[in-house]
Amino acid sequence: MYDPAHLRTFLSVAQTLSFTRAARRLGLRQSTVSQHVRRLEDATGRQLFTRDTHSVELTEDGEAMLGFARRILEVHEQAAQFFGGTRLRGRLRFGASEDFVLTRLPEILQRFRHEHPEVDLELTVELSGILHEQLAAGRLDLVLAKRRPEDPHGELVWHDELVWIGAPGLRLDPGRPVPLIVYPPPGITRELALRALERQGRPWRIVCTSGSLNGLLAAARAGLGVMVHARGLVPPGLVRMPERAGLPEPGQVDFVVVHGRGRPSAREAARALAEAILAGGDRLHRGGRRES
């Protein structure tokens, strides 16, 4: 009843909230993406997206279809692997950025290990900038991380807005420098936060630096200052800063999976894990609290 190709296209649109970005990810024409979604909507008899010239949003039926689509594709992949007779094996060095510490990434990795028990998965959690450096140096085979706006590399998992967050009730004194909670260099959100403040001509001071997301969150929950974070990953206990705080727009960010160019023995395992992440990408940001 439901074509797997149409379901994959649906998931890509749901994760990127853009027909254009989904087409780019899948290597399809935008008209083909629209056709796949329309045929899936015809098959279900329900509207899965509301869309206009500026935005794409899931309907309630679209939200329900997310779970069904993932499960159908997972079973489809399991059957293909079983009857195809191929078993992945070997060592896979996977890097994930600190952004995913509090998401449902462990569920995706657990399922991957269950389906590919002969793959020796090694996980590195680091800053996005460091992970890209390690990938380029051949020390990792696959990375899930943020990328800089000017960087074209990687397959898009989802595109998100960056926002300023802090403790509920936190008030910034407009006459004093903005108190910043940041990752150390080469943190991507650190760089974008400083660029935005400098463009605005707003003075700032760093009140906390930590390479650990939990360290940053502890400082933010204590009310020490504000930090830039992906809108879809706002953690419990923190809220988006209101417009009256006068903070500049920090921009947008892409979360991507990027393949390394070395170790041919790891390529098939890296491809399989990348596909699992792309198929389950909505779990990563929908698993966090969204602030409106």
Secondary structure, 3 states (H helix, E strand, C coil): CCCHHHHHHHHHHHHHCCHHHHHHHHCCCHHHHHHHHHHHHHHHCCCCEEECCCCEEECHHHHHHHHHHHHHHHHHHHHHHHHHCCCCCEEEEEEEEHHHCCCCHHHHHHHHHHHCCCEEEEEEEECHHHHHHHHHCCCCCEEEEEECCCCCCCEEEEEEEEEEEECCCCCCCCCCCEEEEECCCCCHHHHHHHHHHHHHCCCEEEEEECCCHHHHHHHHHCCCCEEEEEHHHCCCCCEECCHHHCCCCCCEEEEEEEECCCCHHHHHHHHHHHHHHHHCHHHHHHCCCCCC
